[in-house]
């Protein structure tokens, strides 16, 4: 046990170091088009930014879902996307609104060629089954009808789908005999599936306070706006030409 703990600690230190330097091993994604790219990491080249990335690395290592809270704006989203890009992690993104329904999270019935109606997995299901990072933005906007769906997925890694199939956590799925899997239409949730939620504190900002059972599923971190001095140092390093007279 001591040796295993030491190995795990070294791996976490290596991961944290690679996040700060941009060097080190990355995952080899099966679908590179789902890995974020083009996000400038200069914003996170600070002690505070490195701390955020290290914290995310620790939570992913511990297999925990997280929520990033802060002022309205894109900074929390940029941080999540930069973290995933630095590690080569495939991402699925959902922006929650007051109009989001269960079907938007589960499955939609669509008509394909030939006039046949089929159920199509939506983003949340795709992320769960394929083992991707699910970024949920705007959790403070989620209505009460979708909260039980999200809570069950976060707590138990379970979800009842519209076509009669049922998402089940990997450790429980693997214990069930093969003949029962098909009979009950069980679908395995990938063990690498993780959720990064993005929200604003309510109050003082507008929205719905997070339901306590849902809030307890997340490890939370406050993301403060980037300071003016750090922004100025970035502009100096970019060496931009002066504005025209």
TORKOL-4160 file (C-alpha; in steps of 0.2 Angstrom, whole numbers, padded with zeros to 4 digits, m for minus):
245
<pt num="1" X="0000" Y="0000" Z="0000"/>
<pt num="2" X="0014" Y="0012" Z="0004"/>
<pt num="3" X="0022" Y="0009" Z="m0013"/>
<pt num="4" X="0006" Y="0011" Z="m0022"/>
<pt num="5" X="0003" Y="0028" Z="m0013"/>
<pt num="6" X="0020" Y="0034" Z="m0017"/>
<pt num="7" X="0018" Y="0029" Z="m0035"/>
<pt num="8" X="0001" Y="0038" Z="m0036"/>
<pt num="9" X="0009" Y="0054" Z="m0028"/>
<pt num="10" X="0023" Y="0054" Z="m0040"/>
<pt num="11" X="0011" Y="0053" Z="m0055"/>
<pt num="12" X="0001" Y="0067" Z="m0048"/>
<pt num="13" X="0017" Y="0078" Z="m0046"/>
<pt num="14" X="0022" Y="0074" Z="m0064"/>
<pt num="15" X="0005" Y="0079" Z="m0070"/>
<pt num="16" X="0005" Y="0095" Z="m0061"/>
<pt num="17" X="0022" Y="0099" Z="m0067"/>
<pt num="18" X="0017" Y="0096" Z="m0085"/>
<pt num="19" X="0002" Y="0107" Z="m0083"/>
<pt num="20" X="0013" Y="0122" Z="m0078"/>
<pt num="21" X="0026" Y="0119" Z="m0091"/>
<pt num="22" X="0016" Y="0113" Z="m0106"/>
<pt num="23" X="0027" Y="0098" Z="m0107"/>
<pt num="24" X="0025" Y="0080" Z="m0103"/>
<pt num="25" X="0014" Y="0065" Z="m0109"/>
<pt num="26" X="m0003" Y="0068" Z="m0115"/>
<pt num="27" X="m0018" Y="0056" Z="m0118"/>
<pt num="28" X="m0019" Y="0049" Z="m0136"/>
<pt num="29" X="m0037" Y="0054" Z="m0140"/>
<pt num="30" X="m0047" Y="0042" Z="m0152"/>
<pt num="31" X="m0056" Y="0058" Z="m0159"/>
<pt num="32" X="m0043" Y="0072" Z="m0159"/>
<pt num="33" X="m0057" Y="0084" Z="m0166"/>
<pt num="34" X="m0065" Y="0084" Z="m0149"/>
<pt num="35" X="m0049" Y="0090" Z="m0140"/>
<pt num="36" X="m0049" Y="0109" Z="m0138"/>
<pt num="37" X="m0036" Y="0119" Z="m0147"/>
<pt num="38" X="m0031" Y="0137" Z="m0149"/>
<pt num="39" X="m0034" Y="0143" Z="m0131"/>
<pt num="40" X="m0020" Y="0154" Z="m0126"/>
<pt num="41" X="m0012" Y="0149" Z="m0110"/>
<pt num="42" X="m0004" Y="0165" Z="m0106"/>
<pt num="43" X="m0019" Y="0170" Z="m0094"/>
<pt num="44" X="m0014" Y="0155" Z="m0083"/>
<pt num="45" X="0005" Y="0158" Z="m0083"/>
<pt num="46" X="0004" Y="0164" Z="m0065"/>
<pt num="47" X="0005" Y="0157" Z="m0048"/>
<pt num="48" X="m0014" Y="0158" Z="m0046"/>
<pt num="49" X="m0017" Y="0150" Z="m0063"/>
<pt num="50" X="m0005" Y="0136" Z="m0060"/>
<pt num="51" X="m0014" Y="0133" Z="m0043"/>
<pt num="52" X="m0031" Y="0131" Z="m0053"/>
<pt num="53" X="m0023" Y="0119" Z="m0065"/>
<pt num="54" X="m0015" Y="0109" Z="m0051"/>
<pt num="55" X="m0031" Y="0108" Z="m0042"/>
<pt num="56" X="m0040" Y="0102" Z="m0057"/>
<pt num="57" X="m0027" Y="0089" Z="m0060"/>
<pt num="58" X="m0029" Y="0083" Z="m0042"/>
<pt num="59" X="m0048" Y="0081" Z="m0043"/>
<pt num="60" X="m0046" Y="0072" Z="m0060"/>
<pt num="61" X="m0034" Y="0060" Z="m0052"/>
<pt num="62" X="m0045" Y="0057" Z="m0038"/>
<pt num="63" X="m0060" Y="0054" Z="m0050"/>
<pt num="64" X="m0070" Y="0068" Z="m0043"/>
<pt num="65" X="m0082" Y="0080" Z="m0052"/>
<pt num="66" X="m0079" Y="0098" Z="m0050"/>
<pt num="67" X="m0088" Y="0115" Z="m0052"/>
<pt num="68" X="m0079" Y="0131" Z="m0055"/>
<pt num="69" X="m0087" Y="0147" Z="m0048"/>
<pt num="70" X="m0084" Y="0165" Z="m0052"/>
<pt num="71" X="m0089" Y="0181" Z="m0060"/>
<pt num="72" X="m0099" Y="0180" Z="m0076"/>
<pt num="73" X="m0088" Y="0179" Z="m0091"/>
<pt num="74" X="m0078" Y="0166" Z="m0101"/>
<pt num="75" X="m0063" Y="0164" Z="m0089"/>
<pt num="76" X="m0070" Y="0148" Z="m0081"/>
<pt num="77" X="m0073" Y="0140" Z="m0098"/>
<pt num="78" X="m0056" Y="0145" Z="m0105"/>
<pt num="79" X="m0048" Y="0137" Z="m0089"/>
<pt num="80" X="m0058" Y="0121" Z="m0091"/>
<pt num="81" X="m0054" Y="0120" Z="m0110"/>
<pt num="82" X="m0036" Y="0124" Z="m0107"/>
<pt num="83" X="m0034" Y="0110" Z="m0095"/>
<pt num="84" X="m0042" Y="0098" Z="m0106"/>
<pt num="85" X="m0031" Y="0104" Z="m0121"/>
<pt num="86" X="m0015" Y="0102" Z="m0111"/>
<pt num="87" X="m0019" Y="0084" Z="m0107"/>
<pt num="88" X="m0027" Y="0079" Z="m0123"/>
<pt num="89" X="m0044" Y="0075" Z="m0116"/>
<pt num="90" X="m0059" Y="0074" Z="m0127"/>
<pt num="91" X="m0073" Y="0086" Z="m0122"/>
<pt num="92" X="m0092" Y="0087" Z="m0124"/>
<pt num="93" X="m0100" Y="0104" Z="m0120"/>
<pt num="94" X="m0117" Y="0108" Z="m0115"/>
<pt num="95" X="m0124" Y="0126" Z="m0111"/>
<pt num="96" X="m0138" Y="0124" Z="m0099"/>
<pt num="97" X="m0153" Y="0137" Z="m0100"/>
<pt num="98" X="m0170" Y="0139" Z="m0093"/>
<pt num="99" X="m0177" Y="0130" Z="m0109"/>
<pt num="100" X="m0166" Y="0114" Z="m0107"/>
<pt num="101" X="m0176" Y="0098" Z="m0105"/>
<pt num="102" X="m0173" Y="0080" Z="m0101"/>
<pt num="103" X="m0172" Y="0076" Z="m0119"/>
<pt num="104" X="m0158" Y="0088" Z="m0122"/>
<pt num="105" X="m0148" Y="0079" Z="m0109"/>
<pt num="106" X="m0153" Y="0061" Z="m0114"/>
<pt num="107" X="m0160" Y="0056" Z="m0131"/>
<pt num="108" X="m0170" Y="0064" Z="m0145"/>
<pt num="109" X="m0181" Y="0055" Z="m0157"/>
<pt num="110" X="m0176" Y="0060" Z="m0175"/>
<pt num="111" X="m0181" Y="0054" Z="m0192"/>
<pt num="112" X="m0168" Y="0047" Z="m0203"/>
<pt num="113" X="m0168" Y="0042" Z="m0221"/>
<pt num="114" X="m0182" Y="0031" Z="m0226"/>
<pt num="115" X="m0193" Y="0039" Z="m0213"/>
<pt num="116" X="m0188" Y="0028" Z="m0199"/>
<pt num="117" X="m0188" Y="0037" Z="m0181"/>
<pt num="118" X="m0174" Y="0033" Z="m0170"/>
<pt num="119" X="m0167" Y="0039" Z="m0154"/>
<pt num="120" X="m0151" Y="0048" Z="m0155"/>
<pt num="121" X="m0139" Y="0050" Z="m0140"/>
<pt num="122" X="m0136" Y="0068" Z="m0135"/>
<pt num="123" X="m0120" Y="0076" Z="m0128"/>
<pt num="124" X="m0122" Y="0070" Z="m0110"/>
<pt num="125" X="m0124" Y="0052" Z="m0115"/>
<pt num="126" X="m0110" Y="0053" Z="m0128"/>
<pt num="127" X="m0098" Y="0059" Z="m0114"/>
<pt num="128" X="m0104" Y="0046" Z="m0102"/>
<pt num="129" X="m0102" Y="0031" Z="m0113"/>
<pt num="130" X="m0086" Y="0037" Z="m0122"/>
<pt num="131" X="m0077" Y="0042" Z="m0106"/>
<pt num="132" X="m0075" Y="0061" Z="m0111"/>
<pt num="133" X="m0075" Y="0077" Z="m0101"/>
<pt num="134" X="m0092" Y="0084" Z="m0100"/>
<pt num="135" X="m0092" Y="0103" Z="m0097"/>
<pt num="136" X="m0109" Y="0109" Z="m0091"/>
<pt num="137" X="m0110" Y="0128" Z="m0092"/>
<pt num="138" X="m0123" Y="0138" Z="m0083"/>
<pt num="139" X="m0129" Y="0126" Z="m0069"/>
<pt num="140" X="m0137" Y="0141" Z="m0060"/>
<pt num="141" X="m0149" Y="0142" Z="m0075"/>
<pt num="142" X="m0155" Y="0123" Z="m0074"/>
<pt num="143" X="m0173" Y="0121" Z="m0070"/>
<pt num="144" X="m0180" Y="0109" Z="m0057"/>
<pt num="145" X="m0185" Y="0096" Z="m0070"/>
<pt num="146" X="m0168" Y="0092" Z="m0075"/>
<pt num="147" X="m0159" Y="0093" Z="m0058"/>
<pt num="148" X="m0164" Y="0075" Z="m0053"/>
<pt num="149" X="m0157" Y="0069" Z="m0070"/>
<pt num="150" X="m0140" Y="0078" Z="m0067"/>
<pt num="151" X="m0140" Y="0072" Z="m0049"/>
<pt num="152" X="m0142" Y="0054" Z="m0052"/>
<pt num="153" X="m0129" Y="0054" Z="m0066"/>
<pt num="154" X="m0116" Y="0063" Z="m0054"/>
<pt num="155" X="m0120" Y="0052" Z="m0039"/>
<pt num="156" X="m0123" Y="0035" Z="m0046"/>
<pt num="157" X="m0117" Y="0037" Z="m0064"/>
<pt num="158" X="m0135" Y="0031" Z="m0069"/>
<pt num="159" X="m0148" Y="0037" Z="m0081"/>
<pt num="160" X="m0164" Y="0030" Z="m0089"/>
<pt num="161" X="m0164" Y="0033" Z="m0107"/>
<pt num="162" X="m0179" Y="0036" Z="m0119"/>
<pt num="163" X="m0176" Y="0021" Z="m0129"/>
<pt num="164" X="m0178" Y="0009" Z="m0114"/>
<pt num="165" X="m0159" Y="0007" Z="m0111"/>
<pt num="166" X="m0151" Y="0011" Z="m0094"/>
<pt num="167" X="m0134" Y="0019" Z="m0091"/>
<pt num="168" X="m0125" Y="0010" Z="m0077"/>
<pt num="169" X="m0108" Y="0014" Z="m0067"/>
<pt num="170" X="m0094" Y="0003" Z="m0074"/>
<pt num="171" X="m0090" Y="m0006" Z="m0057"/>
<pt num="172" X="m0108" Y="m0012" Z="m0056"/>
<pt num="173" X="m0110" Y="m0016" Z="m0074"/>
<pt num="174" X="m0095" Y="m0027" Z="m0074"/>
<pt num="175" X="m0102" Y="m0038" Z="m0060"/>
<pt num="176" X="m0118" Y="m0042" Z="m0070"/>
<pt num="177" X="m0118" Y="m0058" Z="m0081"/>
<pt num="178" X="m0118" Y="m0055" Z="m0099"/>
<pt num="179" X="m0135" Y="m0063" Z="m0103"/>
<pt num="180" X="m0143" Y="m0051" Z="m0091"/>
<pt num="181" X="m0135" Y="m0036" Z="m0099"/>
<pt num="182" X="m0144" Y="m0037" Z="m0115"/>
<pt num="183" X="m0160" Y="m0043" Z="m0107"/>
<pt num="184" X="m0161" Y="m0027" Z="m0096"/>
<pt num="185" X="m0153" Y="m0016" Z="m0110"/>
<pt num="186" X="m0139" Y="m0010" Z="m0099"/>
<pt num="187" X="m0126" Y="0002" Z="m0105"/>
<pt num="188" X="m0109" Y="0004" Z="m0097"/>
<pt num="189" X="m0103" Y="0022" Z="m0091"/>
<pt num="190" X="m0085" Y="0024" Z="m0095"/>
<pt num="191" X="m0074" Y="0025" Z="m0079"/>
<pt num="192" X="m0065" Y="0040" Z="m0087"/>
<pt num="193" X="m0081" Y="0050" Z="m0088"/>
<pt num="194" X="m0079" Y="0067" Z="m0078"/>
<pt num="195" X="m0089" Y="0082" Z="m0076"/>
<pt num="196" X="m0083" Y="0100" Z="m0075"/>
<pt num="197" X="m0097" Y="0112" Z="m0071"/>
<pt num="198" X="m0097" Y="0131" Z="m0073"/>
<pt num="199" X="m0108" Y="0142" Z="m0063"/>
<pt num="200" X="m0109" Y="0159" Z="m0054"/>
<pt num="201" X="m0113" Y="0161" Z="m0035"/>
<pt num="202" X="m0132" Y="0164" Z="m0032"/>
<pt num="203" X="m0134" Y="0177" Z="m0024"/>
<pt num="204" X="m0126" Y="0189" Z="m0028"/>
<pt num="205" X="m0129" Y="0185" Z="m0046"/>
<pt num="206" X="m0145" Y="0181" Z="m0055"/>
<pt num="207" X="m0150" Y="0162" Z="m0056"/>
<pt num="208" X="m0156" Y="0148" Z="m0046"/>
<pt num="209" X="m0146" Y="0142" Z="m0030"/>
<pt num="210" X="m0139" Y="0125" Z="m0033"/>
<pt num="211" X="m0150" Y="0111" Z="m0025"/>
<pt num="212" X="m0140" Y="0105" Z="m0010"/>
<pt num="213" X="m0140" Y="0087" Z="m0016"/>
<pt num="214" X="m0133" Y="0092" Z="m0032"/>
<pt num="215" X="m0121" Y="0104" Z="m0024"/>
<pt num="216" X="m0114" Y="0090" Z="m0014"/>
<pt num="217" X="m0109" Y="0080" Z="m0029"/>
<pt num="218" X="m0096" Y="0093" Z="m0034"/>
<pt num="219" X="m0079" Y="0099" Z="m0028"/>
<pt num="220" X="m0079" Y="0118" Z="m0029"/>
<pt num="221" X="m0066" Y="0131" Z="m0033"/>
<pt num="222" X="m0068" Y="0149" Z="m0034"/>
<pt num="223" X="m0060" Y="0157" Z="m0050"/>
<pt num="224" X="m0056" Y="0176" Z="m0047"/>
<pt num="225" X="m0054" Y="0188" Z="m0062"/>
<pt num="226" X="m0037" Y="0190" Z="m0069"/>
<pt num="227" X="m0028" Y="0205" Z="m0061"/>
<pt num="228" X="m0024" Y="0220" Z="m0071"/>
<pt num="229" X="m0005" Y="0218" Z="m0068"/>
<pt num="230" X="m0005" Y="0201" Z="m0075"/>
<pt num="231" X="m0015" Y="0207" Z="m0091"/>
<pt num="232" X="m0002" Y="0221" Z="m0093"/>
<pt num="233" X="0012" Y="0209" Z="m0092"/>
<pt num="234" X="0004" Y="0198" Z="m0105"/>
<pt num="235" X="0002" Y="0213" Z="m0117"/>
<pt num="236" X="0021" Y="0217" Z="m0114"/>
<pt num="237" X="0026" Y="0200" Z="m0119"/>
<pt num="238" X="0016" Y="0200" Z="m0134"/>
<pt num="239" X="0025" Y="0216" Z="m0140"/>
<pt num="240" X="0010" Y="0223" Z="m0150"/>
<pt num="241" X="0013" Y="0238" Z="m0161"/>
<pt num="242" X="0007" Y="0254" Z="m0155"/>
<pt num="243" X="m0010" Y="0260" Z="m0161"/>
<pt num="244" X="m0010" Y="0272" Z="m0176"/>
<pt num="245" X="m0009" Y="0290" Z="m0172"/>
